[in-house]
Amino acid sequence: MKQKKVRLLGLLLAAVMLLGCLPVQALAAEDGWFYLAADWNGTLLIAPERVAYTADQTLFEALNASGHSFGPRVDNVSKIDGKAGSFIRSDENGDHDLGRNASEANIRYLRFVDNASGSRTAQPSAAMQQFIAAMADYKLEAADVQKAARTEYDAACAKYCTASDADALELYTALQNAVKQYKDALDGTKYVVTFKDQSSVWTRGDTLLAENQYGRVYEDTDKDGALSLPAGSPGTRRTLPRRCRSSAR
C-alpha cells in the first residue's frame, strides 16, 4: 500500500512539472476574438481573418500573437508583416487605441489601411463589416467548401482595396451565395448508389469511396457496397474493385 502511495505521488509531481514546462499561451484560455484585415500599397496584406485574444491581452498584444507583426510601438504602427506604410486603423466604433484591454474593448472589427493618399478612412462601414466577416468566415470552412467558392473568394480579395460599399455588398453576396449553394446541395436530396460486380455480387469488406470535384470524400463505412450521395453531385470519382457496376435507387 505504501509503495502504491509513493508511486501515485511521483506521478502527480511529474504532472505538475510537465505543466510548468508548458508555454503561457498553451495554458491561457481564449476569451474572445475579432476580425482583422489590412491592406498595403493597393494590395491585400492580411486577408480578413479572426484573431483570438485572452483576458489579459491588449489589442496590440493580441495582434502580435496572431502570427503577424505590428510595430514598432503600440501608438505608432508603421510596419505590418515587414511592410512599411502610412497605416491608419480603426475598429467599427471609430476608436484606434491598441493599448486597450481586448476583452474590455469588446470590438468585432479592426481594420488597417495604407493611407498614403491621405484620403482614405479605416473605420469599416456596415457593408464593409459584412464583407470582412464573410471573407474571414470563408477561411474557416471545410476544404471542399472553400474550393466550391474559390472563384468568388479570389474576386473578393482582388477587389477588396478599392471596393465601395456597393461593391462590398455585391462581393459579399456572391461569396455567401456560393458557400450556401454548395452546402445546400450537400444537405439536399440524396440517392443510394449500390455497386456490384458482373455477377451481381458485392464482396463485403471491399473499399468503396466516392470523391466529388471539390475533394469531399464519401466512404462506404458499412462495407456493403452502397453509398448515399447528394443529387447532382458533379464530377464524382469512385474507387472501386475491378469489374464493378453501379445502380441508383
Buried (B, 14 or more C-beta within 10 A) or exposed (E): EEEEEEEEEEEEEEEEEEEEEEEEEEEBEEBBBBBBBBBBEEEBBBBBBBBBBBEEBBBBBBBBBBEBBBBEEBEEBEBBEEBEBBBBBBBBEEBBEBEBBBBEBEBBBBBBBBBEEEEEEBBBBEBBBBBBBBBBBBEEBEEBBBBBBEEBBEBBBEBBBEBEEEBBBBBBBBBBEBBEEBBEBBEEEBEEBBBBBEEEEBEEEBEBEBBBEBEBEBEBEEBBBBBEBBEEBEEBEBEBEEEBEBEEE
